[in-house]
Amino acid sequence: MANIKSQIKRIATNKKATDRNKAVKSELKTRVKSALATVGTESNDEQVRLAIKRLDKAAAKGVIHPNQAARRKSRLIKSVNAS
């Protein structure tokens, strides 16, 4: 365990950020999975829109890299259009 006060604060801050990032990444996976699962139904457009919105938000907050968000959106749209 750290003895330095600033390091103790840093560990706590890092834990909060890690937990937040983990939750956001988990939600991204869920949104993309639900969008792919509803391909061919009328609720698909809404699910895809929500998945893209969450990907953009995660990229804006720095949880994922902007290029990763673009790549994942591209693959999502490509798979939706293929079906």
Long-range contacts (C-beta under 8 A, 24 or more apart in sequence): 20-63, 21-63, 24-54, 24-58, 24-61, 24-63, 25-58, 25-63, 25-64, 27-54, 28-54, 28-55, 28-58, 28-64, 28-72, 31-55, 32-72, 32-76, 35-76, 35-80, 36-76, 36-79, 36-80, 39-79, 39-80, 39-83, 40-83, 44-80, 48-76, 48-77, 48-80, 51-76, 52-76
